[in-house]
Each structure stands twice: as structure tokens, then as C-alpha cells.
Amino acid sequence: MPPAPAPSRKAPTSRRAFTLVEAITTLVVIALIGVAASRVLFQAFQALDHASTRTDLANTVASAMERISGEFRTMQAATGSTPPTPDITACTASSITFRNTSNATRTITLSGSNLVPTGSAAATQTIASNVTAFTVQTYDAANSALPATPSAGQRDTIRRVQITITASATNTGGSISETLRTKIYLRCMGLGSGSS
């Protein structure tokens, strides 16, 4: 019988490990990817915060404008005026004072950063906060702008009031502001003297 073949021997395989240079290079690449990803995430969160703040400001300004329109709907025509004239007792570029249907005086003005109605009609309430500008512009029946502080005779010719409100806030993206402007036709002029 022929001799059995000798078992084959494989050459020993060498176990290869990472070198220090490869390990450091891998860590640097992972760190760079992490920095890039964190910048993208930070910008996304900043954009979300910016959009959220802008939406809050827009809602605040729109709500304030709606409340002011509601206040103006209570404005009465001056008693005995023919043709009807609004019972506006004072007006400046940043405030307006009038009598409402309860014959109570109301003033809408900016107090610090709060837009407030004051007067004998009700306790002072804040219409809006973080308001940086409140502007009143009045117009006559021909839609011509009246002076910033109209005289008593000019106040009798007011038929429309344009209100501009600007609110601002600061967040991680910096300062953000929202402005809303609307022109309101004084309803009391269409209903006759003393009507609401």
C-alpha cells in the first residue's frame, strides 16, 4: 500500500489590524460628517423657530386688527349731526379717541409695547403685546388723507381710518417683525346720527 499522503499545511495567515493613521483618518472623517450634519440640523431648527415666531406675530397683529375693527363698530355718530359725523373727540398719528354706543369714551393707543384701549367703557385691556409701531391715518369722504392731528372741523369729515400695526420679536435668527395695515370704513356714517 502506498503511504497515506501527508496532511497539507496552509501557510499561516497574518492578522491585519488598523494602523494608527487609518484610525485617526476614520475619526476625522466621522467628525467632519457630524459637523456638516449638525449645521444642517441647526439651520433647519433655526428656520422652524423663525417661521413659528413670524406666524405668532402675524396672528397677534391680525387679532389686534380684528379687535380694533370691533371697537370702531361701536363708534357712534355725533348726536344731532346732519349729515352724520363720527363722534371722534381726538386723533393723532398714534392714537384715536371716540365715543361708543354706550356714550363712553374710548382711546386706542400704544403704551410702551402694549396696544391698549382705555377709557370709561371698560377696564383697560391689552389688545396686543410686542407692538413697536401703531399708526392712525384718517381720510375724508373723497378718500383724501387728513392731517396727522386733524382739527375739530376736520374730525367731522372723517369717513375712513387706516390703522397700521407693527409687532416685533427676537429669536435665535435675530429680530423679526410683522406689519398689517387696513382701512376701516366707519359704519356709524352709513347708519345715521346716533346709530350703532
Backbone as CSV, one residue per row, in Angstrom:
resi,resn,N_x,N_y,N_z,CA_x,CA_y,CA_z,C_x,C_y,C_z
1,MET,0.816,-1.180,0.000,0.000,0.000,0.000,0.860,1.243,0.000
2,PRO,0.336,2.116,-0.786,1.127,3.343,-0.808,0.933,4.117,0.486
3,PRO,1.923,4.867,0.840,1.804,5.628,2.088,0.716,6.699,1.961
4,ALA,0.044,6.958,3.046,-1.004,7.994,3.060,-0.366,9.365,2.848
5,PRO,-1.057,10.164,2.101,-0.487,11.488,1.859,-0.438,12.283,3.160
6,ALA,0.559,13.035,3.242,0.736,13.872,4.446,-0.310,15.001,4.419
7,PRO,-0.854,15.311,5.570,-1.836,16.402,5.591,-1.191,17.699,5.098
8,SER,-1.991,18.445,4.294,-1.424,19.692,3.761,-1.436,20.765,4.842
9,ARG,-0.459,21.524,4.763,-0.361,22.624,5.737,-0.527,23.943,4.997
10,LYS,-1.415,24.743,5.513,-1.611,26.067,4.929,-0.604,27.017,5.551
11,ALA,-0.263,27.953,4.716,0.662,28.948,5.241,-0.089,29.776,6.278
12,PRO,0.548,30.090,7.343,-0.143,30.876,8.371,-0.571,32.242,7.810
13,THR,-1.846,32.594,8.087,-2.338,33.900,7.621,-2.006,34.951,8.663
14,SER,-1.624,36.071,8.164,-1.301,37.136,9.119,-2.575,37.923,9.422
15,ARG,-2.801,38.270,10.636,-3.958,39.075,11.028,-3.564,40.537,10.905
16,ARG,-4.341,41.259,10.074,-4.004,42.649,9.820,-4.911,43.528,10.660
17,ALA,-4.380,44.491,11.370,-5.142,45.423,12.199,-5.034,46.824,11.592
18,PHE,-5.902,47.741,12.085,-5.829,49.128,11.629,-4.558,49.756,12.158
19,THR,-3.992,50.564,11.317,-2.833,51.321,11.800,-3.344,52.571,12.490
20,LEU,-2.501,53.210,13.209,-2.874,54.434,13.922,-3.316,55.521,12.944
21,VAL,-2.667,55.629,11.813,-3.017,56.636,10.811,-4.417,56.368,10.258
22,GLU,-4.736,55.104,9.981,-6.067,54.772,9.472,-7.144,55.078,10.513
23,ALA,-6.869,54.775,11.746,-7.838,55.031,12.808,-8.093,56.532,12.965
24,ILE,-7.046,57.339,12.939,-7.198,58.794,13.080,-7.940,59.366,11.868
25,THR,-7.605,58.881,10.675,-8.288,59.351,9.461,-9.781,59.045,9.533
26,THR,-10.129,57.869,9.980,-11.544,57.484,10.114,-12.261,58.400,11.095
27,LEU,-11.626,58.673,12.219,-12.238,59.557,13.220,-12.424,60.968,12.673
28,VAL,-11.453,61.465,11.910,-11.569,62.808,11.332,-12.719,62.859,10.340
29,VAL,-12.852,61.838,9.490,-13.943,61.809,8.507,-15.296,61.765,9.215
30,ILE,-15.406,60.943,10.246,-16.662,60.862,11.009,-16.974,62.201,11.669
31,ALA,-15.955,62.875,12.206,-16.165,64.183,12.844,-16.642,65.215,11.821
32,LEU,-16.048,65.215,10.619,-16.470,66.163,9.581,-17.914,65.924,9.149
33,ILE,-18.286,64.660,9.025,-19.671,64.332,8.676,-20.610,64.804,9.787
34,GLY,-20.193,64.613,11.036,-21.015,65.060,12.174,-21.182,66.570,12.196
35,VAL,-20.117,67.318,11.907,-20.197,68.788,11.885,-21.147,69.242,10.774
36,ALA,-21.005,68.643,9.596,-21.889,69.020,8.478,-23.346,68.711,8.812
37,ALA,-23.584,67.555,9.389,-24.964,67.182,9.740,-25.524,68.110,10.814
38,SER,-24.694,68.476,11.784,-25.186,69.352,12.853,-25.503,70.738,12.314
39,ARG,-24.725,71.223,11.342,-25.032,72.522,10.743,-26.375,72.478,10.018
40,VAL,-26.611,71.428,9.273,-27.883,71.285,8.555,-29.039,71.242,9.553
41,LEU,-28.888,70.474,10.621,-29.946,70.386,11.631,-30.155,71.722,12.325
42,PHE,-29.061,72.417,12.650,-29.176,73.716,13.312,-29.918,74.701,12.420
43,GLN,-29.586,74.736,11.135,-30.261,75.640,10.209,-31.738,75.283,10.065
44,ALA,-32.043,73.992,10.079,-33.447,73.573,9.979,-34.228,74.012,11.221
45,PHE,-33.634,73.822,12.412,-34.308,74.243,13.643,-34.437,75.757,13.701
46,GLN,-33.426,76.469,13.218,-33.477,77.927,13.205,-34.581,78.415,12.259
47,ALA,-34.695,77.795,11.099,-35.756,78.162,10.148,-37.138,77.872,10.737
48,LEU,-37.265,76.751,11.441,-38.534,76.408,12.080,-38.888,77.429,13.155
49,ASP,-37.903,77.812,13.968,-38.120,78.809,15.015,-38.507,80.150,14.404
50,HIS,-37.836,80.523,13.325,-38.119,81.785,12.626,-39.548,81.784,12.086
51,ALA,-39.936,80.699,11.438,-41.289,80.595,10.874,-42.343,80.605,11.974
52,SER,-42.059,79.928,13.077,-43.005,79.893,14.189,-43.188,81.281,14.800
53,THR,-42.084,82.004,14.980,-42.164,83.356,15.527,-42.918,84.272,14.586
54,ARG,-42.644,84.186,13.294,-43.330,85.022,12.309,-44.831,84.728,12.308
55,THR,-45.201,83.452,12.412,-46.621,83.079,12.455,-47.289,83.639,13.703
56,ASP,-46.609,83.535,14.848,-47.158,84.088,16.092,-47.377,85.593,15.977
57,LEU,-46.397,86.295,15.389,-46.535,87.743,15.225,-47.681,88.081,14.279
58,ALA,-47.783,87.344,13.177,-48.867,87.593,12.221,-50.223,87.372,12.882
59,ASN,-50.343,86.328,13.689,-51.596,86.071,14.403,-51.902,87.172,15.407
60,THR,-50.864,87.643,16.106,-51.038,88.712,17.084,-51.541,89.977,16.416
61,VAL,-50.898,90.361,15.304,-51.274,91.589,14.600,-52.672,91.457,14.000
62,ALA,-52.995,90.304,13.419,-54.323,90.103,12.827,-55.412,90.147,13.903
63,SER,-55.138,89.538,15.051,-56.095,89.558,16.149,-56.297,90.984,16.667
64,ALA,-55.203,91.738,16.767,-55.302,93.128,17.215,-56.130,93.948,16.242
65,MET,-55.903,93.743,14.955,-56.653,94.487,13.946,-58.148,94.158,14.027
66,GLU,-58.457,92.897,14.275,-59.857,92.490,14.405,-60.505,93.143,15.621
67,ARG,-59.761,93.227,16.729,-60.308,93.852,17.938,-60.516,95.350,17.745
68,ILE,-59.582,95.993,17.042,-59.742,97.428,16.784,-60.945,97.671,15.881
69,SER,-61.114,96.827,14.865,-62.294,96.942,13.992,-63.568,96.793,14.817
70,GLY,-63.555,95.873,15.769,-64.707,95.698,16.657,-64.965,96.944,17.497
71,GLU,-63.901,97.561,17.985,-64.049,98.812,18.745,-64.666,99.892,17.862
72,PHE,-64.195,99.989,16.615,-64.723,101.015,15.706,-66.184,100.770,15.359
73,ARG,-66.595,99.504,15.365,-68.006,99.213,15.070,-68.927,99.751,16.163
74,THR,-68.375,100.007,17.346,-69.199,100.566,18.425,-69.204,102.090,18.409
75,MET,-68.435,102.700,17.485,-68.377,104.156,17.420,-69.742,104.696,17.006
76,GLN,-70.174,105.736,17.686,-71.462,106.322,17.339,-71.269,107.585,16.507
77,ALA,-72.332,107.973,15.840,-72.340,109.260,15.152,-72.636,110.332,16.189
78,ALA,-72.068,111.499,15.990,-72.296,112.593,16.941,-73.781,112.917,16.994
79,THR,-74.285,113.113,18.184,-75.710,113.373,18.383,-76.120,114.653,17.669
80,GLY,-77.177,114.545,16.889,-77.731,115.711,16.210,-76.964,116.148,14.974
81,SER,-75.950,115.406,14.569,-75.177,115.828,13.395,-75.904,115.439,12.116
82,THR,-76.007,116.408,11.188,-76.622,116.162,9.891,-75.753,116.812,8.831
83,PRO,-75.187,116.056,7.914,-75.202,114.599,7.838,-74.428,114.006,9.013
84,PRO,-74.572,112.718,9.231,-73.918,112.096,10.378,-72.398,112.282,10.329
85,THR,-71.837,112.603,11.465,-70.380,112.713,11.586,-69.922,111.822,12.722
86,PRO,-68.737,111.271,12.639,-68.277,110.380,13.700,-68.017,111.154,14.982
87,ASP,-68.283,110.533,16.084,-68.050,111.184,17.379,-66.607,110.917,17.816
88,ILE,-65.656,111.398,17.003,-64.221,111.278,17.311,-63.814,112.540,18.040
89,THR,-63.368,112.394,19.280,-63.047,113.569,20.093,-61.583,113.968,19.999
90,ALA,-60.717,113.062,19.594,-59.292,113.392,19.433,-58.663,112.356,18.509
91,CYS,-57.664,112.813,17.770,-56.962,111.906,16.866,-55.548,112.421,16.654
92,THR,-54.578,111.541,16.773,-53.187,111.872,16.465,-52.662,110.774,15.545
93,ALA,-51.391,110.868,15.200,-50.793,109.855,14.332,-50.642,108.518,15.037
94,SER,-50.798,108.504,16.382,-50.603,107.246,17.108,-51.707,106.939,18.111
95,SER,-52.843,107.636,18.027,-53.973,107.319,18.915,-55.258,107.892,18.333
96,ILE,-56.364,107.330,18.782,-57.673,107.833,18.370,-58.628,107.686,19.551
97,THR,-59.417,108.743,19.794,-60.375,108.751,20.904,-61.763,109.016,20.329
98,PHE,-62.744,108.226,20.760,-64.105,108.363,20.235,-65.105,107.960,21.297
99,ARG,-66.383,108.269,21.028,-67.463,107.826,21.914,-68.143,106.638,21.257
100,ASN,-68.455,105.646,22.095,-69.104,104.457,21.546,-70.604,104.520,21.783
101,THR,-71.274,103.438,21.437,-72.737,103.419,21.521,-73.258,103.539,22.947
102,SER,-72.411,103.294,23.935,-72.810,103.471,25.334,-72.497,104.883,25.801
103,ASN,-72.111,105.759,24.858,-71.716,107.128,25.156,-70.509,107.176,26.085
104,ALA,-69.681,106.155,26.010,-68.458,106.101,26.810,-67.268,106.434,25.906
105,THR,-66.289,107.085,26.485,-65.104,107.476,25.730,-64.124,106.320,25.668
106,ARG,-63.609,106.064,24.473,-62.596,105.022,24.269,-61.405,105.632,23.556
107,THR,-60.209,105.278,23.999,-58.976,105.691,23.331,-58.185,104.444,23.014
108,ILE,-57.724,104.346,21.787,-56.845,103.248,21.400,-55.477,103.856,21.156
109,THR,-54.485,103.380,21.906,-53.158,103.967,21.831,-52.097,102.938,22.186
110,LEU,-50.854,103.285,21.927,-49.722,102.423,22.252,-49.148,102.881,23.585
111,SER,-49.066,101.953,24.531,-48.493,102.247,25.845,-47.289,101.333,26.037
112,GLY,-46.096,101.884,25.844,-44.896,101.052,25.854,-44.917,100.158,24.636
113,SER,-44.926,98.852,24.850,-45.028,97.914,23.717,-46.382,97.228,23.692
114,ASN,-47.342,97.765,24.461,-48.690,97.207,24.504,-49.672,98.142,23.820
115,LEU,-50.483,97.583,22.951,-51.563,98.335,22.311,-52.790,98.157,23.191
116,VAL,-53.327,99.277,23.707,-54.406,99.175,24.693,-55.565,100.103,24.349
117,PRO,-56.800,99.651,24.666,-57.933,100.571,24.650,-58.135,101.070,26.078
118,THR,-58.328,102.342,26.248,-58.571,102.890,27.582,-59.833,103.724,27.525
119,GLY,-60.300,104.115,28.690,-61.469,104.973,28.744,-62.520,104.432,29.670
120,SER,-63.666,105.120,29.671,-64.711,104.797,30.628,-65.563,103.608,30.212
121,ALA,-65.332,103.071,29.010,-66.185,101.976,28.542,-65.899,100.671,29.255
122,ALA,-64.685,100.454,29.624,-64.320,99.183,30.271,-62.941,99.344,30.873
123,ALA,-62.578,98.365,31.670,-61.235,98.377,32.244,-60.220,98.233,31.115
124,THR,-59.046,98.790,31.351,-58.004,98.713,30.342,-57.618,97.262,30.101
125,GLN,-57.574,96.879,28.857,-57.174,95.539,28.454,-56.101,95.685,27.397
126,THR,-55.217,94.720,27.319,-54.197,94.762,26.292,-54.743,94.127,25.015
127,ILE,-54.687,94.881,23.923,-55.116,94.349,22.628,-54.015,93.476,22.049
128,ALA,-52.761,93.947,22.150,-51.622,93.194,21.617,-50.357,93.612,22.350
129,SER,-49.425,92.670,22.468,-48.120,92.934,23.082,-47.044,92.897,22.006
130,ASN,-45.851,93.353,22.368,-44.697,93.386,21.460,-44.947,94.264,20.241
131,VAL,-45.782,95.292,20.404,-46.074,96.206,19.302,-45.014,97.304,19.294
132,THR,-44.383,97.498,18.153,-43.342,98.522,18.043,-43.843,99.777,17.354
133,ALA,-44.943,99.675,16.615,-45.496,100.863,15.951,-46.999,100.720,15.790
134,PHE,-47.703,101.815,16.048,-49.149,101.900,15.849,-49.424,103.246,15.201
135,THR,-49.978,103.226,13.990,-50.176,104.460,13.240,-51.640,104.593,12.828
136,VAL,-52.158,105.809,12.991,-53.531,106.125,12.609,-53.480,107.184,11.507
137,GLN,-54.156,106.918,10.402,-54.291,107.899,9.316,-55.766,107.992,8.975
138,THR,-56.293,109.207,8.933,-57.721,109.391,8.661,-57.932,109.935,7.250
139,TYR,-59.133,109.637,6.705,-59.486,110.039,5.341,-60.894,110.608,5.330
140,ASP,-61.141,111.552,4.418,-62.476,112.131,4.286,-63.292,111.339,3.264
141,ALA,-64.481,111.837,2.912,-65.380,111.117,2.004,-64.786,110.958,0.612
142,ALA,-63.899,111.867,0.211,-63.249,111.778,-1.102,-62.006,110.894,-1.050
143,ASN,-61.776,110.261,0.088,-60.615,109.384,0.307,-59.293,110.156,0.269
144,SER,-59.365,111.442,0.656,-58.161,112.262,0.769,-57.661,112.193,2.205
145,ALA,-56.350,112.068,2.360,-55.761,111.966,3.692,-55.897,113.288,4.440
146,LEU,-56.268,113.188,5.702,-56.367,114.359,6.569,-55.056,114.510,7.340
147,PRO,-54.811,115.653,7.949,-53.570,115.823,8.718,-53.460,114.801,9.842
148,ALA,-52.228,114.586,10.312,-51.996,113.604,11.385,-52.810,113.943,12.624
149,THR,-52.937,115.226,12.937,-53.767,115.665,14.056,-54.831,116.601,13.500
150,PRO,-55.960,116.040,13.060,-56.990,116.883,12.442,-57.669,117.794,13.460
151,SER,-58.107,118.946,12.978,-58.850,119.884,13.828,-60.255,119.331,14.074
152,ALA,-61.009,120.015,14.939,-62.373,119.555,15.252,-63.217,119.502,13.978
153,GLY,-63.112,120.519,13.131,-63.873,120.527,11.880,-63.448,119.409,10.950
154,GLN,-62.150,119.141,10.893,-61.651,118.051,10.051,-62.067,116.688,10.600
155,ARG,-62.138,116.557,11.933,-62.580,115.284,12.516,-64.008,114.955,12.103
156,ASP,-64.827,115.987,11.901,-66.206,115.764,11.461,-66.271,115.196,10.050
157,THR,-65.207,115.366,9.262,-65.215,114.874,7.876,-64.615,113.473,7.751
158,ILE,-64.154,112.900,8.846,-63.523,111.573,8.784,-64.561,110.526,8.392
159,ARG,-64.242,109.731,7.383,-65.113,108.636,6.963,-64.398,107.285,7.006
160,ARG,-63.080,107.306,6.890,-62.295,106.077,6.947,-61.087,106.303,7.836
161,VAL,-60.673,105.224,8.489,-59.481,105.276,9.329,-58.564,104.135,8.904
162,GLN,-57.331,104.486,8.590,-56.345,103.453,8.247,-55.476,103.193,9.460
163,ILE,-55.407,101.944,9.845,-54.620,101.524,11.000,-53.442,100.692,10.515
164,THR,-52.255,100.977,11.038,-51.065,100.181,10.737,-50.464,99.723,12.060
165,ILE,-50.264,98.420,12.185,-49.684,97.847,13.399,-48.448,97.054,13.013
166,THR,-47.355,97.283,13.730,-46.126,96.509,13.545,-45.768,95.878,14.881
167,ALA,-45.566,94.570,14.873,-45.138,93.847,16.070,-43.790,93.199,15.774
168,SER,-42.929,93.129,16.792,-41.581,92.575,16.612,-41.253,91.605,17.736
169,ALA,-40.355,90.684,17.429,-39.855,89.727,18.418,-38.440,89.340,18.017
170,THR,-37.687,88.842,18.980,-36.320,88.398,18.724,-36.226,86.919,19.045
171,ASN,-35.599,86.168,18.150,-35.356,84.745,18.407,-33.946,84.410,17.972
172,THR,-33.646,83.130,17.841,-32.277,82.712,17.508,-31.829,83.234,16.158
173,GLY,-32.755,83.526,15.271,-32.405,84.022,13.940,-32.279,85.529,13.881
174,GLY,-32.511,86.226,14.997,-32.437,87.683,15.023,-33.809,88.290,15.238
175,SER,-33.954,89.530,14.837,-35.202,90.266,15.032,-36.152,90.023,13.854
176,ILE,-37.414,89.805,14.189,-38.448,89.547,13.186,-39.584,90.528,13.448
177,SER,-40.162,91.081,12.376,-41.309,91.972,12.552,-42.376,91.661,11.507
178,GLU,-43.600,91.928,11.886,-44.761,91.746,11.011,-45.579,93.029,11.049
179,THR,-46.015,93.485,9.889,-46.823,94.703,9.786,-48.125,94.381,9.067
180,LEU,-49.206,94.928,9.603,-50.515,94.774,8.971,-51.165,96.147,8.897
181,ARG,-51.762,96.442,7.735,-52.422,97.731,7.527,-53.798,97.459,6.954
182,THR,-54.786,98.170,7.474,-56.129,98.059,6.916,-56.833,99.399,7.021
183,LYS,-57.747,99.626,6.105,-58.536,100.856,6.110,-59.960,100.465,6.480
184,ILE,-60.494,101.120,7.498,-61.805,100.773,8.038,-62.802,101.883,7.727
185,TYR,-63.911,101.516,7.086,-64.997,102.462,6.861,-65.797,102.559,8.154
186,LEU,-66.045,103.768,8.608,-66.764,103.957,9.872,-68.247,103.695,9.648
187,ARG,-68.715,102.602,10.207,-70.079,102.124,9.969,-71.127,103.127,10.435
188,CYS,-70.804,103.899,11.488,-71.781,104.842,12.019,-72.157,105.899,10.986
189,MET,-71.312,106.110,9.971,-71.620,107.111,8.956,-72.723,106.629,8.029
190,GLY,-72.866,105.343,7.871,-73.882,104.805,6.981,-75.211,104.574,7.658
191,LEU,-75.249,104.684,8.990,-76.482,104.342,9.710,-77.229,105.549,10.222
192,GLY,-76.605,106.695,10.141,-77.324,107.891,10.593,-76.915,108.327,11.987
193,SER,-77.361,109.478,12.357,-76.971,110.106,13.620,-77.374,109.261,14.826
194,GLY,-76.396,109.034,15.691,-76.649,108.307,16.931,-76.837,106.833,16.770
195,SER,-76.673,106.293,15.573,-76.867,104.856,15.357,-75.601,104.109,15.662
196,SER,-75.764,102.817,15.911,-74.585,101.990,16.180,-74.312,101.101,14.992
